[in-house]
Amino acid sequence: MTYLIKDETVVQQLKVLAQRKNKTVADVLRQVVVQEIEREESRTSTLEKIGPVLAKARAIGKPIRRIDWDAEKNASDELWGE
């Protein structure tokens, strides 16, 4: 299957990279696509990244509650005499 790349800058960049690597443009493009697919597949979601931290927080046993900022502000003002 043939693809037509209309962006001349991209074509030139592909040619330069192919020349530097002593490969064909198709080989360079194939390598870049494979690397990008591998990178996408290796990404972990934010939830997976913070999962261990959340588990530790839950293990502490203190429930997490929503903060009532108005109540916090009122308590702070009261403490500071405002």
Secondary structure, 3 states (H helix, E strand, C coil): CCCCCCCHHHHHHHHHHHHHHCCCHHHHHHHHHHHHHHHHHHCCCHHHHHHHHHHHHHHHCCCCCCCCHHHHHHHHHHHCCC
